[in-house]
Amino acid sequence: MPIGLIALALGGFGIGLTEFVIMGLLPEVAADFGVTEASAGWLISGYALAVVVGALGLTAAVTRLDRKPVLAGLLVLFIVGNLLSATAADYWPMMLGRVIAALAHGAFFGIGAVVAADMVAPAKKAGAIALMFTGLTAANVLGVPFGTLLGQAAGWRATFWAITVIGVVALAGILALVPGNAGTKGDAGGLRRELQAFRSGQVWLSIVVTILGFGGMFGAFTYIAYTLTEVSGFASTTVPWLLIIFGLGLFAGNTLGGRAADRNVDRTLLVVLAALSAILVVFALTAANQAVTVASLVLMGGFGFATVPGLQMRVMKYASSAPTLASGANIGAFNVGNALGAWLGGVTITAGLGYTSPIWAGAGITLVGLVVMALAAAKARRSAVVAGGSGNAADSPADPAQPAVREVRAGL
């Protein structure tokens, strides 16, 4: 794999750390600013909403620009946002820093996925995307626990100073290691051409599967600390270590999911979503058993994140003539799924259904995502038959020379 992918992964590591580490530091932040925990929680929700805005708005604004300087500019935005967070005197400057950093999140992963895929041979594109997203999984496995420990030992601001330094190193890496022509320049048709990608029903179906498939896993994960302590009977001091185990599953799933998606995207997503649905059901039924719970955590993380490279690759495949904005929109869809899963899990707890109810809700959301994916795959097969017979199909990928298209015609 090209070394430039490591620079992209490091940027992803810093961005993932910014998104998730504050969950472990929320009490310290709330106490420092003198706000309620609910108000401090908006530093998480506000970030997620800004990710969606940036994934669409910023990506749309830079469609005509070269990809490498755009990625560098996004990391500068990320650095500025975290610098504001580290030096914030009160709540609102902190919120501003969170929003600025989040604006870079969606656009970086959306554009970075296009650049990563362009840096390797066609048969390795999903694997390259998975490698870039390894930074995000590493943020969960290593960054969040150690970032939380740093914040608790030296003050929460120390964590955001560390993230700022990571952003500077990632910026230097991208400037030095990513080829200048990676991803090529924005298409001549600009935003209009990028918007045409959304005429494909398969792009929309893929985005819906992203929201439902990833939202199901995140819905179960959002309230996992309550499940582990109140249902499984683990001590609260063991929760960070259990989350590291969960993160190891994320790491393995992301890597193996990328390799499988390179062979057959639709089949991989169908198998993974079916397995994830089953695992969530088993987890909900056996959460009182600690040994099974540990296994369920690993498998939930593994199959949950195994969807990510395939989902991103599928959107880019069906928007192949102008994939940048669609790629960014799918990054936004991951965060919409996060919000959906967290909201529905909260509703079930509020309704008095207990701390396994978010897992049941996650299983239900994932199952609906599986149904949508099955419909999308069937539609792709029908389009492939039409394309094979007439040379044209509305939802076939735009570039017939791509191996992904040949996979569809072979019967994805």
Phi, psi and chi 1 to 4 in degrees:
 res  aa     phi    psi   chi1   chi2   chi3   chi4
   1 MET       -  141.0  -73.0  -71.5 -176.1      -
   2 PRO   -59.6  143.9  -21.8   32.3      -      -
   3 ILE   -67.1  -23.0 -166.4  170.5      -      -
   4 GLY   -60.4  -25.2      -      -      -      -
   5 LEU   -65.5  -29.0  -68.5  174.3      -      -
   6 ILE   -65.9  -39.2  -56.3  -60.0      -      -
   7 ALA   -64.3  -40.7      -      -      -      -
   8 LEU   -64.3  -40.6  -68.1  173.8      -      -
   9 ALA   -64.6  -37.3      -      -      -      -
  10 LEU   -65.5  -40.0 -178.0   60.0      -      -
  11 GLY   -60.9  -41.6      -      -      -      -
  12 GLY   -64.0  -34.8      -      -      -      -
  13 PHE   -62.5  -47.5  175.2   80.0      -      -
  14 GLY   -63.4  -41.6      -      -      -      -
  15 ILE   -67.1  -42.7  -70.3  173.1      -      -
  16 GLY   -63.2  -37.8      -      -      -      -
  17 LEU   -64.7  -42.0 -171.0   54.7      -      -
  18 THR   -60.1  -40.6  -61.4      -      -      -
  19 GLU   -69.2  -44.1  179.9  176.9   17.1      -
  20 PHE  -100.6  -25.9  -65.4  114.7      -      -
  21 VAL   -66.9  -27.7   76.5      -      -      -
  22 ILE   -64.9  -21.8 -165.5  170.4      -      -
  23 MET   -60.4  -37.3  -64.3  176.7 -174.8      -
  24 GLY   -80.4  -16.2      -      -      -      -
  25 LEU  -108.1    5.0  -62.4  173.0      -      -
  26 LEU   -58.2  -42.9 -147.9   56.8      -      -
  27 PRO   -59.4  -40.9  -24.3   35.2      -      -
  28 GLU   -66.4  -41.3  -71.9   80.8    3.6      -
  29 VAL   -64.7  -45.9  173.6      -      -      -
  30 ALA   -60.4  -43.5      -      -      -      -
  31 ALA   -66.4  -39.3      -      -      -      -
  32 ASP   -65.8  -39.6 -165.3   13.4      -      -
  33 PHE   -90.4   -7.3  -69.1  146.6      -      -
  34 GLY    67.8   39.3      -      -      -      -
  35 VAL  -119.2  164.1  -61.0      -      -      -
  36 THR   -71.7  162.9   64.6      -      -      -
  37 GLU   -63.5  -34.5  -69.7 -174.4    0.4      -
  38 ALA   -63.4  -42.6      -      -      -      -
  39 SER   -65.6  -41.7  -64.8      -      -      -
  40 ALA   -62.6  -32.0      -      -      -      -
  41 GLY   -60.5  -25.8      -      -      -      -
  42 TRP   -67.4  -17.5  -83.0  102.0      -      -
  43 LEU   -66.2  -23.6  -64.7  171.4      -      -
  44 ILE   -86.6  -49.4  -61.6  171.9      -      -
  45 SER   -64.0  -41.9  -57.8      -      -      -
  46 GLY   -61.7  -37.7      -      -      -      -
  47 TYR   -61.4  -48.0 -174.7   97.5      -      -
  48 ALA   -60.9  -42.3      -      -      -      -
  49 LEU   -66.3  -38.7  -67.3  173.6      -      -
  50 ALA   -68.0  -29.4      -      -      -      -
  51 VAL   -60.2  -44.3  168.8      -      -      -
  52 VAL   -63.5  -44.6  178.5      -      -      -
  53 VAL   -61.0  -46.2  172.9      -      -      -
  54 GLY   -67.1  -37.4      -      -      -      -
  55 ALA   -59.9  -36.3      -      -      -      -
  56 LEU   -93.1  -54.2  -64.2  173.3      -      -
  57 GLY   -66.6  -52.2      -      -      -      -
  58 LEU   -67.0  -40.9  -91.7 -176.8      -      -
  59 THR   -61.5  -42.5  -54.3      -      -      -
  60 ALA   -63.3  -36.0      -      -      -      -
  61 ALA   -71.3  -21.2      -      -      -      -
  62 VAL  -113.5   18.1  -61.3      -      -      -
  63 THR   -61.4  -27.1   52.9      -      -      -
  64 ARG   -90.1   -3.7  -70.4  179.9  176.9  -88.5
  65 LEU   -96.0  157.5  -56.8  179.8      -      -
  66 ASP   -63.2  142.2  -70.6  -19.6      -      -
  67 ARG   -69.4  -42.0  -51.5  -55.7 -171.9 -149.4
  68 LYS   -61.2  -52.2  179.5  175.9  177.0  176.3
  69 PRO   -63.9  -28.3   15.4  -27.1      -      -
  70 VAL   -65.0  -46.1  165.8      -      -      -
  71 LEU   -60.5  -40.5  -72.3  173.7      -      -
  72 ALA   -63.6  -43.2      -      -      -      -
  73 GLY   -62.8  -38.0      -      -      -      -
  74 LEU   -64.9  -38.2  -70.2  170.8      -      -
  75 LEU   -69.0  -32.9  -80.8  180.0      -      -
  76 VAL   -62.0  -42.9  169.6      -      -      -
  77 LEU   -60.3  -42.7 -164.0   64.3      -      -
  78 PHE   -60.9  -43.9  167.9   78.5      -      -
  79 ILE   -63.1  -45.3  -67.6  165.7      -      -
  80 VAL   -60.5  -43.7  169.8      -      -      -
  81 GLY   -61.3  -44.1      -      -      -      -
  82 ASN   -73.5  -30.0  -79.0  -73.2      -      -
  83 LEU   -64.7  -41.0 -170.5   59.7      -      -
  84 LEU   -62.7  -41.1  -81.3  173.7      -      -
  85 SER   -63.6  -42.4  -65.1      -      -      -
  86 ALA   -66.0  -29.4      -      -      -      -
  87 THR  -107.8    5.6   58.7      -      -      -
  88 ALA   -60.3  129.8      -      -      -      -
  89 ALA   -82.9  -26.4      -      -      -      -
  90 ASP  -150.5 -169.5   54.6   41.4      -      -
  91 TYR   -62.6  -47.6  177.4   83.4      -      -
  92 TRP   -70.2  -39.0  -72.4  108.4      -      -
  93 PRO   -60.2  -34.3  -26.3   35.6      -      -
  94 MET   -64.1  -44.0  175.6   70.8  169.5      -
  95 MET   -60.9  -42.4  177.0   64.9   81.7      -
  96 LEU   -60.6  -43.7  177.7   61.5      -      -
  97 GLY   -61.7  -40.2      -      -      -      -
  98 ARG   -63.1  -43.2  -65.9  -74.4  -68.3  167.7
  99 VAL   -65.6  -44.5  168.2      -      -      -
 100 ILE   -61.9  -44.7  -70.2  174.4      -      -
 101 ALA   -63.3  -38.1      -      -      -      -
 102 ALA   -68.3  -31.9      -      -      -      -
 103 LEU   -59.2  -32.5  -70.7  174.1      -      -
 104 ALA   -76.3  -23.6      -      -      -      -
 105 HIS   -58.1  -62.1 -179.6  129.9      -      -
 106 GLY   -63.6  -43.5      -      -      -      -
 107 ALA   -66.4  -37.2      -      -      -      -
 108 PHE   -63.9  -48.3 -179.0   86.3      -      -
 109 PHE   -69.2  -37.5  -80.8  109.7      -      -
 110 GLY   -64.4  -51.0      -      -      -      -
 111 ILE   -72.3  -38.8  -65.1  170.8      -      -
 112 GLY   -61.1  -34.8      -      -      -      -
 113 ALA   -64.0  -39.7      -      -      -      -
 114 VAL   -65.1  -44.6  174.7      -      -      -
 115 VAL   -64.3  -45.0  171.2      -      -      -
 116 ALA   -60.3  -44.6      -      -      -      -
 117 ALA   -64.6  -30.6      -      -      -      -
 118 ASP   -78.7  -14.8 -167.6   61.2      -      -
 119 MET   -86.5   -4.0  -69.6  169.9   64.8      -
 120 VAL  -130.2  172.6  -62.2      -      -      -
 121 ALA   -65.6  154.0      -      -      -      -
 122 PRO   -53.8  -35.4  -28.4   36.0      -      -
 123 ALA   -75.0   -5.6      -      -      -      -
 124 LYS  -117.2   14.0  -62.6 -178.4  178.0 -180.0
 125 LYS   -63.3  -48.2  -70.7 -177.5 -178.2  -66.8
 126 ALA   -63.7  -35.4      -      -      -      -
 127 GLY   -64.6  -38.1      -      -      -      -
 128 ALA   -65.7  -41.5      -      -      -      -
 129 ILE   -62.6  -41.5  -65.4  170.8      -      -
 130 ALA   -61.6  -39.1      -      -      -      -
 131 LEU   -64.1  -40.7 -179.0   56.8      -      -
 132 MET   -62.7  -41.3 -172.1 -169.5   74.5      -
 133 PHE   -74.7  -10.2  -84.2   91.0      -      -
 134 THR   -59.6  -32.2  -64.6      -      -      -
 135 GLY   -58.6  -38.8      -      -      -      -
 136 LEU   -68.6  -41.4 -171.8   59.7      -      -
 137 THR   -68.9  -38.2   60.2      -      -      -
 138 ALA   -63.4  -32.3      -      -      -      -
 139 ALA   -61.3  -36.4      -      -      -      -
 140 ASN   -76.6  -38.7  -78.1  -81.4      -      -
 141 VAL   -72.3  -47.3  176.3      -      -      -
 142 LEU  -112.5  -44.6  -60.0  173.7      -      -
 143 GLY   -63.3  -48.0      -      -      -      -
 144 VAL   -64.9  -48.9  170.9      -      -      -
 145 PRO   -61.2  -46.5  -22.6   33.7      -      -
 146 PHE   -74.3  -31.9  -72.9  104.2      -      -
 147 GLY   -65.1  -37.8      -      -      -      -
 148 THR   -66.7  -43.6  -59.1      -      -      -
 149 LEU   -61.6  -41.6  -70.6  173.3      -      -
 150 LEU   -62.2  -44.3  173.9   62.2      -      -
 151 GLY   -65.4  -36.8      -      -      -      -
 152 GLN   -72.8  -31.9  -69.7  172.9  -16.6      -
 153 ALA   -84.3  -39.7      -      -      -      -
 154 ALA  -117.4    7.4      -      -      -      -
 155 GLY    97.2  143.6      -      -      -      -
 156 TRP   -61.6  -26.9   64.0  -93.7      -      -
 157 ARG   -64.6  -30.4  -63.9  176.1 -170.1  -84.1
 158 ALA   -60.4  -35.5      -      -      -      -
 159 THR   -64.6  -42.7  -61.1      -      -      -
 160 PHE   -73.1  -28.9  -76.0   92.4      -      -
 161 TRP   -64.5  -40.9  -82.0  112.5      -      -
 162 ALA   -63.3  -40.9      -      -      -      -
 163 ILE   -64.2  -38.1  -64.6  171.3      -      -
 164 THR   -59.9  -42.6  -58.0      -      -      -
 165 VAL   -64.3  -40.9  172.2      -      -      -
 166 ILE   -59.3  -41.2  -69.2  170.6      -      -
 167 GLY   -61.2  -39.8      -      -      -      -
 168 VAL   -64.4  -43.9  172.1      -      -      -
 169 VAL   -64.3  -42.2  175.1      -      -      -
 170 ALA   -63.4  -39.6      -      -      -      -
 171 LEU   -60.7  -45.8  172.8   61.2      -      -
 172 ALA   -62.0  -39.6      -      -      -      -
 173 GLY   -64.2  -42.4      -      -      -      -
 174 ILE   -66.4  -42.8  -76.0  176.4      -      -
 175 LEU   -62.7  -34.6  -69.1  174.7      -      -
 176 ALA   -89.9  -31.3      -      -      -      -
 177 LEU  -113.5  -24.0  -58.1  175.0      -      -
 178 VAL   -82.7  126.5  173.1      -      -      -
 179 PRO   -58.7  145.0  -21.4   32.5      -      -
 180 GLY   -63.7  -26.8      -      -      -      -
 181 ASN   -97.4    7.8   63.1  -15.5      -      -
 182 ALA   -63.3  128.2      -      -      -      -
 183 GLY    79.5  -10.2      -      -      -      -
 184 THR    57.4  178.5   68.5      -      -      -
 185 LYS   -79.7  159.9 -171.4  174.7  179.8  177.9
 186 GLY   -53.7  148.2      -      -      -      -
 187 ASP   -63.5  151.6  -65.9  -53.3      -      -
 188 ALA   -60.0  -30.2      -      -      -      -
 189 GLY   -76.5   -7.4      -      -      -      -
 190 GLY    58.9 -142.4      -      -      -      -
 191 LEU   -61.9  -38.3 -179.8   57.2      -      -
 192 ARG   -59.4  -42.5  179.8  178.6  -61.9  178.6
 193 ARG   -66.5  -40.4 -177.2  178.3  177.4   85.6
 194 GLU   -63.2  -39.5  -68.0  -74.9  -17.8      -
 195 LEU   -67.0  -26.9  -71.6  171.8      -      -
 196 GLN   -63.2  -23.5  -72.4  177.3   -8.4      -
 197 ALA   -61.0  -27.5      -      -      -      -
 198 PHE   -80.4    2.5  -68.1   95.9      -      -
 199 ARG   -77.1  -14.1  -64.8  172.1   61.6 -175.7
 200 SER   -80.6  124.7  167.1      -      -      -
 201 GLY   -62.9  -31.2      -      -      -      -
 202 GLN   -67.6  -33.3  -72.9  -70.3   -7.1      -
 203 VAL   -62.3  -45.6  167.5      -      -      -
 204 TRP   -67.0  -41.2  -75.4  106.9      -      -
 205 LEU   -62.1  -40.1  -73.5  169.4      -      -
 206 SER   -63.8  -40.6  -60.9      -      -      -
 207 ILE   -64.8  -40.1  -72.2  173.5      -      -
 208 VAL   -63.7  -42.1  170.4      -      -      -
 209 VAL   -62.9  -38.5  174.5      -      -      -
 210 THR   -59.4  -47.9  -65.4      -      -      -
 211 ILE   -60.4  -46.6  -67.1  171.9      -      -
 212 LEU   -77.5  -45.9  -63.6  171.9      -      -
 213 GLY   -65.1  -48.4      -      -      -      -
 214 PHE   -76.3  -33.2 -159.0   71.4      -      -
 215 GLY   -63.2  -34.7      -      -      -      -
 216 GLY   -63.5  -44.9      -      -      -      -
 217 MET   -66.3  -43.0 -171.9  -86.7  -72.7      -
 218 PHE   -70.8  -31.9 -159.2   84.1      -      -
 219 GLY   -61.4  -40.7      -      -      -      -
 220 ALA   -69.6  -34.6      -      -      -      -
 221 PHE   -76.8  -32.4  175.0   66.5      -      -
 222 THR   -55.0  -40.4  -59.0      -      -      -
 223 TYR  -108.2   24.9  -58.0   95.5      -      -
 224 ILE   -66.0  -30.8 -163.0   65.5      -      -
 225 ALA   -61.6  -39.3      -      -      -      -
 226 TYR   -66.7  -40.3  -65.7  100.8      -      -
 227 THR   -62.9  -44.5  -54.4      -      -      -
 228 LEU   -66.4  -38.7  -65.3  174.5      -      -
 229 THR   -87.7  -40.3   56.1      -      -      -
 230 GLU   -88.4  -26.9  -57.9  -61.2  -34.6      -
 231 VAL  -108.1  -49.8 -179.6      -      -      -
 232 SER   -78.1  -21.3  -55.7      -      -      -
 233 GLY    84.0   17.3      -      -      -      -
 234 PHE   -75.7  148.2  -72.7  103.6      -      -
 235 ALA   -69.8  148.5      -      -      -      -
 236 SER   -60.9  -28.8   59.1      -      -      -
 237 THR   -68.6  -17.9   53.8      -      -      -
 238 THR   -89.5  -11.1   65.3      -      -      -
 239 VAL   -59.9  -46.0  170.6      -      -      -
 240 PRO   -56.8  -37.8  -25.0   35.3      -      -
 241 TRP   -70.6  -35.3  -56.9  104.8      -      -
 242 LEU   -66.7  -33.8  -68.9  169.9      -      -
 243 LEU   -70.7  -29.7  -65.6 -177.3      -      -
 244 ILE   -64.9  -40.8  -69.4  175.9      -      -
 245 ILE   -61.0  -44.0  -68.2  172.8      -      -
 246 PHE   -57.6  -42.6  172.6   80.2      -      -
 247 GLY   -64.9  -34.0      -      -      -      -
 248 LEU   -62.7  -36.4  -68.5  172.5      -      -
 249 GLY   -63.6  -41.5      -      -      -      -
 250 LEU   -56.5  -46.9  -64.4 -176.7      -      -
 251 PHE   -60.6  -48.7 -175.2   86.6      -      -
 252 ALA   -65.3  -42.4      -      -      -      -
 253 GLY   -64.2  -41.4      -      -      -      -
 254 ASN   -61.3  -44.1  178.7   64.1      -      -
 255 THR   -67.8  -50.7  -58.2      -      -      -
 256 LEU   -69.2  -35.1  -62.9  175.7      -      -
 257 GLY   -63.9  -37.2      -      -      -      -
 258 GLY   -65.4  -41.5      -      -      -      -
 259 ARG   -64.9  -42.1  -67.4  175.7 -177.3  173.3
 260 ALA   -66.8  -39.4      -      -      -      -
 261 ALA   -66.0  -29.6      -      -      -      -
 262 ASP   -63.4  -27.3  -90.0  -32.9      -      -
 263 ARG   -84.5  -42.8  -67.3 -168.5  -68.3  -89.6
 264 ASN  -164.0  106.7 -168.3  -51.1      -      -
 265 VAL   -65.0  -53.7  175.1      -      -      -
 266 ASP   -65.2  -43.6  -77.6   16.0      -      -
 267 ARG   -62.5  -40.7 -176.1  172.1   60.3 -155.6
 268 THR   -60.7  -46.6  -64.5      -      -      -
 269 LEU   -65.5  -38.9  -70.5  172.8      -      -
 270 LEU   -63.6  -45.0  -73.0  168.9      -      -
 271 VAL   -66.3  -45.3  170.0      -      -      -
 272 VAL   -66.3  -44.1  167.6      -      -      -
 273 LEU   -65.7  -38.1  -72.0  170.6      -      -
 274 ALA   -64.0  -44.1      -      -      -      -
 275 ALA   -64.3  -41.8      -      -      -      -
 276 LEU   -63.2  -42.0  179.7   59.2      -      -
 277 SER   -58.9  -45.6  -61.1      -      -      -
 278 ALA   -65.1  -41.6      -      -      -      -
 279 ILE   -63.1  -41.4  -71.8  162.6      -      -
 280 LEU   -64.4  -38.5  -70.3  172.6      -      -
 281 VAL   -63.9  -46.7  169.8      -      -      -
 282 VAL   -61.5  -42.7  170.9      -      -      -
 283 PHE   -59.7  -46.3 -170.5    7.5      -      -
 284 ALA   -61.9  -36.5      -      -      -      -
 285 LEU   -77.0  -26.8  -70.1  171.7      -      -
 286 THR  -119.6   18.8   61.7      -      -      -
 287 ALA   -61.7  -21.1      -      -      -      -
 288 ALA   -76.2  -14.0      -      -      -      -
 289 ASN   -94.6  115.7 -175.2  -56.0      -      -
 290 GLN   -66.0  -40.9  -68.8 -172.2  -12.4      -
 291 ALA   -63.7  -45.4      -      -      -      -
 292 VAL   -66.9  -34.3  178.7      -      -      -
 293 THR   -62.1  -42.6  -67.9      -      -      -
 294 VAL   -61.2  -45.3  171.5      -      -      -
 295 ALA   -62.7  -41.0      -      -      -      -
 296 SER   -63.5  -38.0  -64.6      -      -      -
 297 LEU   -60.8  -46.7  -82.5  175.9      -      -
 298 VAL   -61.9  -47.3  174.8      -      -      -
 299 LEU   -69.5  -36.8  -66.6  173.2      -      -
 300 MET   -62.9  -44.2 -176.4  176.8   76.1      -
 301 GLY   -64.9  -42.7      -      -      -      -
 302 GLY   -63.8  -54.3      -      -      -      -
 303 PHE   -73.2  -29.2  -77.4   97.7      -      -
 304 GLY   -63.4  -44.9      -      -      -      -
 305 PHE   -87.8  -12.0 -128.8   78.0      -      -
 306 ALA   -65.5  -18.0      -      -      -      -
 307 THR   -75.6  -24.3   62.8      -      -      -
 308 VAL   -62.7  -53.6  173.7      -      -      -
 309 PRO   -60.8  -40.7  -19.7   32.4      -      -
 310 GLY   -66.2  -41.8      -      -      -      -
 311 LEU   -64.3  -43.0  -72.1  168.6      -      -
 312 GLN   -66.9  -41.0 -165.2   68.1   14.0      -
 313 MET   -66.5  -37.0 -172.4   63.7 -166.6      -
 314 ARG   -64.8  -43.2 -164.2  174.2 -160.7  -82.1
 315 VAL   -62.1  -45.3  167.1      -      -      -
 316 MET   -65.8  -32.5  -68.8  166.8   57.4      -
 317 LYS   -64.5  -47.0  179.7  174.7   73.5  174.0
 318 TYR   -82.5   -5.8  -74.9  100.2      -      -
 319 ALA  -117.2   33.3      -      -      -      -
 320 SER   -65.0  -24.1   58.5      -      -      -
 321 SER   -75.7  -22.6   62.3      -      -      -
 322 ALA  -156.2   76.2      -      -      -      -
 323 PRO   -87.5   -9.1   32.7  -36.2      -      -
 324 THR   -65.1  -51.9  -53.5      -      -      -
 325 LEU   -67.2  -39.3 -175.0   56.4      -      -
 326 ALA   -63.4  -38.7      -      -      -      -
 327 SER   -62.1  -44.3  177.7      -      -      -
 328 GLY   -64.2  -39.6      -      -      -      -
 329 ALA   -61.7  -35.9      -      -      -      -
 330 ASN   -70.8  -32.8 -157.5   50.1      -      -
 331 ILE   -63.0  -42.0  -62.8  -61.3      -      -
 332 GLY   -60.7  -36.0      -      -      -      -
 333 ALA   -64.8  -35.3      -      -      -      -
 334 PHE   -57.7  -42.0  -78.4  113.2      -      -
 335 ASN   -74.5  -31.9  -78.3  -90.6      -      -
 336 VAL   -62.9  -41.3  172.5      -      -      -
 337 GLY   -61.7  -41.2      -      -      -      -
 338 ASN   -56.5  -48.4  -67.3   -7.5      -      -
 339 ALA   -65.1  -41.1      -      -      -      -
 340 LEU   -62.4  -48.4  171.6   64.6      -      -
 341 GLY   -63.4  -43.7      -      -      -      -
 342 ALA   -64.3  -41.3      -      -      -      -
 343 TRP   -65.0  -47.5  170.0   78.2      -      -
 344 LEU   -66.6  -38.4 -171.5   55.8      -      -
 345 GLY   -62.4  -40.0      -      -      -      -
 346 GLY   -64.6  -38.4      -      -      -      -
 347 VAL   -61.1  -42.7  167.4      -      -      -
 348 THR   -67.0  -37.4   62.5      -      -      -
 349 ILE   -67.7  -45.2  -70.0  175.6      -      -
 350 THR   -59.2  -33.4  -57.2      -      -      -
 351 ALA   -75.0   -1.9      -      -      -      -
 352 GLY    82.3   23.8      -      -      -      -
 353 LEU   -88.4   -0.3  -60.4  177.9      -      -
 354 GLY    94.2  172.3      -      -      -      -
 355 TYR   -85.2    1.0  -69.8  120.5      -      -
 356 THR   -95.1   -8.7   59.3      -      -      -
 357 SER   -63.2  -34.3   59.6      -      -      -
 358 PRO   -62.4  -31.0  -25.0   35.9      -      -
 359 ILE   -69.1  -42.2  -55.4  175.5      -      -
 360 TRP   -61.2  -41.8  -76.2  111.9      -      -
 361 ALA   -62.0  -41.7      -      -      -      -
 362 GLY   -62.6  -40.1      -      -      -      -
 363 ALA   -62.1  -40.8      -      -      -      -
 364 GLY   -65.2  -43.8      -      -      -      -
 365 ILE   -62.5  -44.0  -63.5  172.2      -      -
 366 THR   -64.0  -38.1  -55.8      -      -      -
 367 LEU   -63.7  -40.3 -173.7   59.3      -      -
 368 VAL   -63.2  -40.1  175.5      -      -      -
 369 GLY   -60.7  -37.8      -      -      -      -
 370 LEU   -63.1  -41.6  173.9   61.3      -      -
 371 VAL   -62.2  -45.5  171.7      -      -      -
 372 VAL   -62.6  -40.0  175.6      -      -      -
 373 MET   -64.8  -39.0 -176.4   62.1 -129.8      -
 374 ALA   -63.4  -40.6      -      -      -      -
 375 LEU   -64.7  -41.8  -66.7  173.4      -      -
 376 ALA   -63.7  -42.0      -      -      -      -
 377 ALA   -65.3  -40.5      -      -      -      -
 378 ALA   -64.3  -41.3      -      -      -      -
 379 LYS   -63.5  -38.8 -170.7  173.7 -173.1  -68.2
 380 ALA   -63.1  -39.8      -      -      -      -
 381 ARG   -64.9  -42.1  -74.4 -166.6  -65.8  -90.9
 382 ARG   -63.4  -40.7  -71.6 -165.3  -61.8  -91.1
 383 SER   -64.5  -35.9  -65.1      -      -      -
 384 ALA   -64.9  -37.6      -      -      -      -
 385 VAL   -64.5  -44.0  171.7      -      -      -
 386 VAL   -63.3  -43.5  173.1      -      -      -
 387 ALA   -63.4  -38.5      -      -      -      -
 388 GLY   -67.3  -30.6      -      -      -      -
 389 GLY   -88.5  -33.4      -      -      -      -
 390 SER  -119.0   -8.3   64.1      -      -      -
 391 GLY    81.2   10.9      -      -      -      -
 392 ASN  -152.4  143.5 -176.9   39.2      -      -
 393 ALA  -157.4  134.1      -      -      -      -
 394 ALA   -61.9  -36.2      -      -      -      -
 395 ASP  -108.2   17.4  -81.5  -35.8      -      -
 396 SER   -78.2  149.5  -67.5      -      -      -
 397 PRO   -57.2  150.8  -24.0   33.8      -      -
 398 ALA   -70.9  -28.4      -      -      -      -
 399 ASP  -106.4  102.2 -176.3    0.8      -      -
 400 PRO   -67.4  -10.8   24.8  -32.9      -      -
 401 ALA   -82.6  -14.6      -      -      -      -
 402 GLN   -70.9  141.2  -67.1  -66.3  -34.1      -
 403 PRO   -58.6  -31.2  -24.7   33.0      -      -
 404 ALA   -58.8  -36.1      -      -      -      -
 405 VAL   -69.5  -39.5 -178.7      -      -      -
 406 ARG   -63.9  -32.8  -68.5 -163.1  -65.3  -89.4
 407 GLU   -64.2  -41.6  -73.1 -178.8   -4.4      -
 408 VAL   -62.2  -43.6  171.6      -      -      -
 409 ARG   -69.5  -20.8  -70.4  178.4  177.9  172.7
 410 ALA   -81.1   -7.1      -      -      -      -
 411 GLY   108.0   48.1      -      -      -      -
 412 LEU   -57.0      -  -95.1 -178.8      -      -
